[in-house]
Amino acid sequence: MLAFLSTTVIFALLSAANAAPSKLIRVERYDGNIVADSYIVRLKDGVNKSQVLQQNPAFRFGVTHGDWSVINGFAAQLSKDQLDTLRGSDLVESISENGVFTIQATLTQTTAPWGISRLSSTAPVTGTNVTSLNYTYLYSDTYQGEGVDIYIVDTGINLNHASTVDFEGRATFGWTGNGLNQTDDHGMGPTWLALQLARAMVLLRRQASSRSSSLISSGTLADIVDGFDYVVTAAQASGRPSVASCSFGGGVSTPLDDAALSLVKAGITVVVAAGNSNRDSASFSPARIPEVIGVGAIDITDTKADFSNFGPLVDIWAPGVDITSAFAGNTTVSHVYSGTSQATPHVSGLVALYLSEHGATAPAEVVKNLWSVRGKLIHLPSGSINRFAQAPTAV
C-alpha cells in the first residue's frame, strides 16, 4: 500500500510547482472506450508519489490504482479542476486517459489443435480440417521448459478443465485485478494457454509453471499496470527466468508502454498480441514498442489471418485461426477462437522452452534467437517480417 505521511497540506506541493507553469500538459487521448473522468498520471523520475498524494488529499481520495513499481504514477478519478492542476504541474511527466483493453479474439466453433502440429513441422499442415484431432506433433526429451515461469496477463485460468491435468499442479493463480474472483471470465486466453501447454504436445513437455495474472474479458489500462506490477514483483522474488504472455490489445497508451518496458528491463520476456484490426501494429500498445515480442496470426494454410495486424514491429507469426480453447465454467467443453490472442501463447511456450535450454537470457537476445523459419508465409503486407515460430523438434 502507499505510505501516506501524516501532514496534510492541501495543494501545497503542486501549487508551488505551478507558480509559473509554461503550459498545460496535453492529455493523451485513448482510441477506444474509456473510463469516464479516469486518468493515469505519470510523475517525473525522482518525484515522491506518496508525498504528492499525501499533501494533496483532493487527488489522493480519487486514486483507484497506485501501488506501482513499474511506473512512477497512479490512476485516479479527477474533476476538471483537479485535472488542470495536474496538467500545469512541473512534477508531472504525462497524463493519459484510462482506456479499456480487450482480449484479441473471436469465438467460432469446437476443437482444433492444428496449431501445435504446425509448430513441430517444417512444412504447412496437410489438410484444411481445423476441427480434426488427428494432426501429428513431436515431443522433445531435451527441451522441456523446466525452471521457467509463464505469467499469463489475461482473463484467468480454468484450473478445473480436463485439459489442465498435465500441468501436475504447476498451473496456479497469482494476482486477480478489479475485484474479480480467480476464474477465467471470458472463456479463452490463458485457458487456451493452459490447454496448449498442459497437453505438452510440442512446447513445454509438462515442466514449465504457469501463473495467472488475471484481468477480465476487457480491463482498464490501470488494471493491466497492476498486473504487470505483480509480475515484476513475483519474478524478482522467484529468481526464475520468466515470460509474460499478454493476449490483449488496444490503442496507443504511453503508461502501458512504459509499464511493459519496465518488465523487459527487469529481465522478463514480454510476448504480446499484435492486434486484430488488420493495421500496422505501430498504432497499438504495447505491441508498438520494439522491446516486446509482437505476435501476428496465420491460418492453417500459412496465410496471414485477414484480421491480424502487421508491420515491422510484428516480430514473429504463429497459428491464430480456429484454435481450441478450454471454456469458462465447464470442465470438458471447448470452443474455437481466432485472434492474435491465440497466436501469442504459441510463442510464449517457445520462449519458455528457449529459456529452459539457455537459462536467464536478456529479452533482446530471446527475440533475436528464438527458434523460427523465414520466408514461408503467404500474403504478408510489404514491410512485415516473414518469420514463423517453430519448435526445435520441427522436422
Protein Blocks (a to p, Z undefined) as FASTA:
>chain_A
ZZddfbdcehklmmmmmmmafbdcdddddeddddehiacddddehiafklmmmmmmmlmm
mpmbfcafkbgcddddddfklmmmmmmpckbmbdcdddddddddddfblcdfklmmmmmp
cbdcedjbfkbckbccdddfklnopoiacddddebdcfkbmklmmnnopaccfbdehhia
cddfkopajlmmmmmmmnommmnnomaccdddddbfbdcfklmmmmmmmmmmmmmmnopa
cddddfbdddddfklmmmmmmmmmnopacdddfbjnhpafklccfklpmkbccdddddfk
opacfkbccdjklmbdcdfehpadddehiakbccddedjklmmmmmmmmmmmmmmmnopa
dfklmmmmggcdehkaghiaehiacdddddfkbZZ
